[in-house]
Amino acid sequence: MKLTSTAAVKSLDRGLDILEYVAGCSEPPSFSQLLASLGIPRSSLFHLLTNLLSRKFLERDPKTERYRLGGEVVEIARRAQRPSLGDRVTPFLRQLSVEMSETCGFYVQVTDLVEVVASAISTQALSYTMKVGMNAPLYAVSAGKIMLSELPAQELSHYLARATLTPVTPHTIRSKTRLKKEIAKVKATGFAYSREEFTLGISAIATAVRWESKFFGAINLAVPTARFTPGRDADFREALRRAAQIIAKEISREL
């Protein structure tokens, strides 16, 4: 028999009622106790318990045949309490921002864009404001070029075939040949640059956040071009390299 939407929702309610009841009992309840307390028809209760057991939301003691919450409930609770990726990364970005006196961020790829997951804003009067949730084309920002450098050759070819390099500023890359050369350089050096290609007056440098073979995203420093001197470039690279290693280790702990 095909369940109507109303029947399906009623079954869900009953399943949740079972879980709430079991969780609230001082001692694991029996089938008879559940039947008497919840008012669910015997056949429905049997099938619901079978489903909850198969999904590991409940466990049944083989000796007493009483029910207790299963491991899946504990796992869901653990996941819900886990800090978000942004929350875990932010303290390390703040440390990097203080060390370099510049704005920095952590990015992940979302389709053909990069998105800011976490950021730390420089306290200097002249600085770049990087908002969480902000996104940008892969080809126009340093973190995006890191993402492109991480793509397998076939995926990169597909991206280059479909991408339209619409200029964001007069300095945005518009040549796919030039973009490919930059990506090759990123692969060779481990660092990517965006020189006023997304925001006039702002230059940026990024590197990958990776633990062993697992790629998590990219971190960057966004710096007013006037302060992005050749002398500071080496300092930026070393600071990003250290921060990327620390952040990657932190993220990998939850894998």
MARLOSE-871544 format. One record per residue: x, y, z of N, C-alpha, C in turn. Coordinates in steps of 0.2 Angstrom, whole numbers. Layout:
! MARLOSE-871544
   n_X   n_Y   n_Z  ca_X  ca_Y  ca_Z   c_X   c_Y   c_Z
     X     Y     Z     X     Y     Z     X     Y     Z
...
This chain:
! MARLOSE-871544
   n_X   n_Y   n_Z  ca_X  ca_Y  ca_Z   c_X   c_Y   c_Z
     4    -6     0     0     0     0     4     6     0
     3    11    -4     7    17    -5     5    22     1
     9    24     5     8    29    10     6    36     7
     1    39    10     0    46     8     5    50    12
     5    57    10    10    61    13     8    62    21
     1    62    22    -1    63    29     1    57    33
     0    51    30     2    44    34    10    44    35
    14    47    30    21    47    31    23    51    36
    20    57    37    22    62    42    20    59    49
    14    55    49    12    52    55    17    47    58
    19    43    53    24    38    55    31    41    57
    33    47    54    38    51    57    37    53    64
    31    56    65    30    58    72    30    52    77
    27    47    75    27    41    80    35    39    81
    39    39    76    46    37    77    49    41    81
    48    48    81    51    53    85    48    52    92
    42    50    93    39    49   100    43    44   103
    44    38    99    48    33   102    55    35   105
    58    38   100    65    40   102    65    45   109
    60    50   109    59    54   115    58    50   121
    53    45   120    51    41   126    57    37   129
    61    34   124    66    30   126    72    34   130
    73    40   127    78    44   129    76    47   136
    69    47   138    67    50   144    66    45   150
    67    38   148    66    33   153    72    32   157
    71    31   164    77    30   168    80    23   167
    75    18   165    78    12   163    75    10   156
    79     6   152    77     4   145    70     1   145
    65     4   141    58     1   141    58    -5   137
    52    -9   139    51   -15   135    46   -14   130
    44   -18   125    39   -17   120    33   -16   123
    31   -20   128    24   -19   132    24   -12   135
    29    -9   137    29    -3   140    28     3   135
    32     2   130    31     6   124    24     6   121
    21     0   121    14    -1   118     9     3   123
    10     2   129     5     5   134     6    13   135
    12    15   134    13    22   135    12    26   129
    13    24   123    13    28   117     7    28   114
     3    23   115    -4    22   111    -3    21   104
     3    18   102     4    16    95     1     9    94
    -3     8    88    -5     1    87     1    -4    87
    -1   -10    89     5   -15    90     9   -16    83
     5   -17    78     9   -19    72    13   -13    69
    10    -7    70    14    -1    68    20     0    73
    19    -1    79    25    -1    84    30    -6    82
    28   -12    80    33   -17    78    37   -15    72
    34   -12    67    37   -10    61    42    -4    62
    39     1    66    43     7    68    50     5    72
    49     0    77    55    -2    80    60    -5    76
    57    -9    71    62   -13    67    66    -8    62
    62    -3    60    66     2    56    71     6    60
    69     8    66    74    11    70    80     7    72
    79     1    73    84    -4    75    89    -5    69
    86    -5    63    90    -6    57    94     0    55
    92     6    57    95    12    56   100    14    62
   100    10    67   104    10    73   102    17    77
    96    19    76    94    24    81    92    21    88
    90    14    88    89    11    94    93     5    94
    94     2   100    97    -4   101    93    -9   106
    93   -15   105    89   -19   109    93   -24   113
    93   -24   119    97   -29   123    94   -36   122
    99   -41   119    97   -47   117    94   -52   123
    96   -50   129    94   -54   135    88   -51   138
    87   -45   139    81   -42   142    76   -40   137
    78   -39   130    74   -37   125    71   -30   126
    74   -26   130    73   -19   131    77   -15   126
    74    -8   126    77    -4   120    80     2   124
    86     4   120    89    10   122    91    13   116
    93    20   117    96    24   111   102    20   108
   102    21   101   108    18    97   113    22    96
   118    20    93   124    24    92   123    29    87
   119    29    82   117    34    77   115    40    80
   111    40    85   109    46    89   114    49    92
   119    46    95   125    49    98   129    52    93
   130    49    87   134    52    82   131    58    79
   124    58    78   121    64    76   122    70    81
   121    68    87   122    73    92   130    76    92
   134    71    91   141    73    91   143    78    85
   140    77    79   141    81    73   137    88    75
   132    88    78   128    94    79   132    99    84
   136    96    88   140   100    93   147   102    90
   149    99    85   155   100    82   155   107    79
   161   111    81   161   118    78   162   118    71
   159   123    68   159   124    60   166   124    58
   167   123    52   174   124    49   177   131    50
   172   136    49   174   143    50   176   144    57
   172   142    62   174   143    69   181   140    70
   182   134    67   189   131    69   195   134    66
   194   137    60   199   141    56   200   148    59
   195   151    61   196   158    63   201   160    68
   202   156    73   208   158    78   215   158    75
   216   154    70   222   154    67   223   159    62
   217   161    58   218   167    54   219   174    58
   216   174    64   217   180    68   224   181    70
   227   175    71   234   175    73   239   177    67
   237   175    61   240   176    55   240   184    54
   234   186    55   232   193    53   236   198    58
   237   196    64   240   200    69   248   200    67
   250   194    65   257   193    64   259   197    58
   255   198    53   257   201    46   253   208    46
   249   210    51   245   216    51   242   217    44
   239   212    42   235   212    36   229   207    36
   224   208    32   218   204    31   219   198    28
   216   192    31   217   186    28   211   182    28
   210   176    24   204   173    24   206   165    22
   201   161    23   201   154    21   195   153    16
   196   150    11   192   149     5   191   142     3
   185   141     1   183   134    -2   180   135    -9
   180   130   -13   177   131   -20   170   129   -20
   166   133   -23   159   132   -24   158   133   -32
   157   128   -35   156   128   -43   162   131   -46
   161   137   -49   166   140   -53   168   147   -49
   167   146   -42   168   152   -38   172   150   -32
   175   154   -28   178   153   -22   174   157   -17
   173   154   -11   169   157    -6   173   158     1
   172   164     4   175   165    10   172   161    16
   175   157    19   172   153    25   174   156    31
   180   159    32   182   163    38   187   168    36
   187   173    40   192   179    39   194   182    45
   199   186    44   202   190    50   204   197    47
   201   202    49   202   209    46   207   213    50
   212   216    46   217   220    48   215   226    52
   218   228    57   216   234    61   219   240    58
   223   239    53   226   245    50   221   250    47
   222   256    47   217   261    44   216   259    37
   221   258    33   220   256    26   221   248    26
   215   245    25   215   238    24   209   235    20
   209   229    19   204   226    14   199   222    19
   192   224    18   187   220    22   185   214    18
   186   208    21   184   202    18   178   199    22
   172   199    19   166   196    23   165   189    21
   163   185    27   162   178    26   156   178    22
   156   173    17   151   172    12   152   175     6
   157   180     5   158   183    -1   161   178    -6
   160   179   -12   163   174   -17   166   178   -23
   170   175   -27   173   178   -32   175   173   -38
   176   175   -44   177   170   -49   184   167   -48
   185   161   -50   191   157   -49   197   161   -52
   196   163   -58   202   166   -62   204   173   -59
   200   176   -55   201   183   -53   204   184   -46
   205   179   -42   208   180   -35   213   175   -34
   217   176   -29   223   172   -28   221   165   -26
   216   165   -21   213   158   -19   210   154   -24
   207   158   -29   204   154   -35   209   151   -39
   215   154   -40   220   151   -44   223   145   -41
   223   145   -34   225   139   -30   220   133   -32
   214   135   -32   209   130   -33   210   127   -40
   211   131   -45   212   129   -52   218   125   -52
   223   126   -48   230   122   -49   229   115   -46
   224   115   -42   222   108   -38   218   104   -43
   215   106   -48   210   102   -52   214    97   -56
   212    91   -57   215    86   -62   214    89   -69
   219    87   -73   220    90   -79   214    90   -83
   210    85   -83   203    85   -87   198    90   -85
   198    90   -78   193    95   -75   195   102   -77
   202   104   -76   204   110   -78   203   112   -85
   204   107   -90   202   108   -97   195   110   -98
   190   107   -94   183   108   -95   182   115   -92
   185   117   -87   184   123   -84   186   129   -89
   192   128   -92   194   133   -97   190   133  -103
   187   128  -105   183   128  -111   176   131  -109
   174   131  -103   167   134  -102   168   141   -99
   173   143   -96   174   149   -93   174   155   -97
   171   160   -95   171   167   -99   175   172   -94
   181   174   -96   185   178   -91   182   185   -91
   177   186   -88   174   193   -88   178   197   -84
   180   203   -86   184   207   -82   181   210   -76
   184   210   -70   181   213   -64   184   220   -63
   191   220   -65   194   227   -65   198   227   -71
   201   233   -73   206   233   -79   211   228   -79
   213   225   -73   219   221   -72   217   214   -72
   211   212   -72   208   205   -72   211   201   -78
   213   195   -77   216   191   -83   210   190   -88
   211   191   -94   206   190   -99   209   185  -105
   215   183  -104   218   178  -109   218   171  -105
   215   166  -108   216   159  -106   223   156  -106
   227   159  -111   233   156  -112   237   159  -106
   236   165  -104   240   168   -98   238   165   -92
   231   163   -91   229   160   -85   232   153   -84
   233   149   -90   236   143   -90   243   143   -87
   247   148   -90   254   149   -88   254   151   -80
   249   155   -78   249   156   -71   248   150   -66
   243   146   -69   241   140   -65   248   135   -65
   251   135   -70   257   131   -71   262   134   -66
   263   140   -65   268   143   -60   265   142   -53
   259   142   -52   256   140   -45   258   133   -43
   257   129   -48   259   122   -47   266   121   -45
   271   125   -48   278   124   -47   280   128   -41
   277   133   -39   279   137   -33   275   136   -26
   268   134   -27   264   133   -22   260   139   -20
   262   145   -23   258   151   -22   255   154   -28
   250   158   -26   246   161   -32   245   169   -30
   245   173   -35   244   180   -34   238   183   -38
   235   188   -35   230   192   -39   232   199   -38
   234   203   -43   237   209   -42   232   214   -45
   228   216   -40   222   221   -42   217   218   -47
   217   212   -47   213   209   -52   205   208   -50
   204   208   -44   197   208   -41   195   215   -38
   200   218   -35   199   224   -31   204   229   -33
   203   235   -35   208   240   -37   211   242   -30
   218   242   -30   222   244   -24   224   239   -20
   221   232   -21   222   227   -17   226   221   -21
   232   219   -18   235   213   -21   235   208   -16
   235   201   -18   234   196   -13   238   190   -15
   240   186   -10   244   180   -11   241   174    -7
   241   168   -10   237   163    -7   241   156    -8
   240   152    -4   243   145    -4   238   140    -2
   239   134    -4   234   128    -2   235   126     5
   229   124     8   228   121    14   227   113    13
   232   109    14   232   102    13   235    98    18
   232    92    19   235    87    24   237    81    20
   243    79    19   245    74    15   242    75     8
   237    70     6   235    71    -1   228    74    -1
   225    76     5   219    79     6   219    87     5
   216    89     0   215    97    -1   209    99     2
   210   104     7   204   107    11   202   114     8
   206   118     5   205   125     3   211   129     2
   210   135     3   216   140     2   215   145     7
   221   148     9   221   154    13   225   159    10
   223   165    11   227   171     7   228   177    12
   232   181    10   233   188    13   231   193     8
   226   198     9   224   203     5   227   210     7
   231   213     3   235   218     6   235   224     1
   234   230     4   234   236    -1   241   236    -5
   240   237   -11   246   236   -16   252   240   -13
   251   246   -10   256   250    -8   260   247    -3
   258   242     1   261   239     6   264   232     4
   262   230    -2   264   223    -5   271   224    -9
   276   225    -5   283   226    -8   286   220    -9
   291   220   -13   295   213   -14   298   211    -8
   300   215    -3   303   213     3   298   209     7
   292   211     7   287   208    11   284   202     8
   285   201     2   283   195    -2   285   188     1
   292   188     3   295   183     6   292   181    13
   291   187    17   288   186    23   281   183    23
   277   186    18   270   183    17   270   176    15
   275   174    11   275   167     9   276   162    15
   281   164    19   283   160    25   277   160    30
   274   166    31   268   166    36   263   161    33
   261   162    27   256   158    24   257   150    25
   264   149    23   266   142    23   265   139    30
   267   142    35   266   140    42   259   140    44
   255   145    43   248   145    44   244   139    41
   246   138    35   242   132    31   244   126    34
   250   124    36   251   118    40   247   117    46
   247   123    50   243   122    56   236   121    55
   233   125    51   226   124    49   224   117    46
   228   115    42   227   108    39   227   103    44
   232   104    49   232    99    55   226    99    59
   223   105    60   217   106    64   211   103    61
   211   104    54   205   101    50   205    94    50
   211    91    49   212    84    48   210    80    55
   211    83    60   209    80    67   202    77    67
   197    80    63   190    78    63   189    74    58
   194    71    54   192    67    48   192    60    51
